[in-house]
Structures are given as C-alpha cells and as structure tokens.
Amino acid sequence: MSLISENVIPGNHGKVFETNAKQLEDLELIKNAALRVDGVENVIIDADTYPKQFTVQTSKLVEVITIENEINKTGFHAIPKSIFPL
C-alpha cells in the first residue's frame, strides 16, 4: 500500500468511493457521515453511475479507513476506487 492508496490527499481532486446505497436519501446520509470526519471539506455525490459513487475532498491528509468506518456506521459501505499499475 502507499500514501496515495491509503489516504485522501488534500485538494480539489479528492478520492472517489463506491457505495452500495441506492436511494438519494441514503446517499445524503453517507454524505453527512463523511462530513463528520475531521478534515473532510466536501462530498460530491454522483448518483448517475452504477454502482453509486461519491468524491471526498479534504483540507488535510485523511486516512481512507477513517472515512470507511464512519460510513459503515450508517449501514452502507464505502469502497475506494483504486489505482491499478500498468
């Protein structure tokens, strides 16, 4: 694992997560849970994809596991999209 795969790097690029939530209300619940994590500035929901995705933008280095654990409390999963080496 690396710094990039285990953390959300600060800035406007963020990290994309996939979730098993399907309803807009559930996606809003996930957004609010992610925003409770210290350092998370913004959560952008992409409800037009399958599976549903959201992007987390931070103001400081935030561990992916911290975001996953907070969202798991809602009953849904947050799985970061990973970078595949070529």
C-alpha positions as CSV (number, residue, x, y, z in Angstrom):
1,M,0.0,0.0,0.0
2,S,1.1,3.6,-0.5
3,L,0.4,7.1,0.8
4,I,-2.0,7.7,-2.1
5,S,-4.0,4.5,-1.8
6,E,-4.4,4.6,2.0
7,N,-5.2,8.3,2.3
8,V,-7.2,11.1,0.8
9,I,-4.7,13.8,-0.3
10,P,-5.8,17.4,0.4
11,G,-7.1,19.5,-2.5
12,N,-9.9,19.6,-5.0
13,H,-9.2,16.3,-6.7
14,G,-10.2,14.1,-3.8
15,K,-10.8,10.4,-3.8
16,V,-13.7,8.5,-5.4
17,F,-15.6,5.9,-3.4
18,E,-18.2,3.4,-4.5
19,T,-21.2,2.5,-2.3
20,N,-24.0,0.0,-2.1
21,A,-26.5,2.8,-1.3
22,K,-29.1,3.2,-4.0
23,Q,-31.6,5.9,-2.8
24,L,-30.9,9.6,-2.7
25,E,-31.8,9.8,0.9
26,D,-29.2,7.1,1.7
27,L,-26.6,8.9,-0.3
28,E,-27.3,12.1,1.7
29,L,-26.9,10.0,4.9
30,I,-23.5,8.9,3.6
31,K,-22.5,12.5,2.7
32,N,-23.4,13.7,6.2
33,A,-21.4,10.8,7.8
34,A,-18.4,11.6,5.7
35,L,-18.6,15.3,6.5
36,R,-18.3,14.4,10.2
37,V,-14.8,13.2,9.7
38,D,-12.2,15.8,10.7
39,G,-10.6,17.3,7.6
40,V,-13.3,16.4,5.1
41,E,-14.4,19.6,3.4
42,N,-16.7,18.5,0.7
43,V,-18.5,15.4,-0.6
44,I,-19.8,15.3,-4.2
45,I,-22.4,12.6,-4.9
46,D,-22.6,11.0,-8.4
47,A,-26.0,9.4,-8.4
48,D,-25.9,8.7,-12.2
49,T,-23.3,5.9,-12.0
50,Y,-23.7,2.3,-11.1
51,P,-22.6,1.5,-8.5
52,K,-23.2,4.9,-7.0
53,Q,-20.1,7.0,-6.4
54,F,-19.1,9.9,-4.3
55,T,-15.9,12.0,-4.2
56,V,-14.4,13.1,-0.9
57,Q,-12.3,16.3,-0.8
58,T,-10.2,17.1,2.2
59,S,-8.3,20.0,3.7
60,K,-5.7,17.7,5.3
61,L,-4.4,14.2,4.9
62,V,-7.2,11.8,6.0
63,E,-6.9,8.0,6.2
64,V,-9.3,6.1,3.9
65,I,-10.1,3.7,6.8
66,T,-11.4,6.6,8.9
67,I,-13.9,7.6,6.2
68,E,-14.9,3.9,5.7
69,N,-15.5,3.3,9.4
70,E,-17.7,6.5,9.7
71,I,-19.8,5.5,6.7
72,N,-20.1,1.9,7.9
73,K,-22.0,3.2,10.9
74,T,-24.8,4.2,8.5
75,G,-25.2,0.5,7.4
76,F,-23.6,1.2,4.0
77,H,-20.2,0.5,2.6
78,A,-17.6,2.9,1.1
79,I,-15.0,1.3,-1.1
80,P,-12.3,3.5,-2.5
81,K,-11.6,3.1,-6.2
82,S,-8.0,2.1,-6.6
83,I,-5.3,2.9,-9.0
84,F,-4.1,-0.1,-11.0
85,P,-0.5,-0.2,-12.0
86,L,0.1,-0.9,-15.7
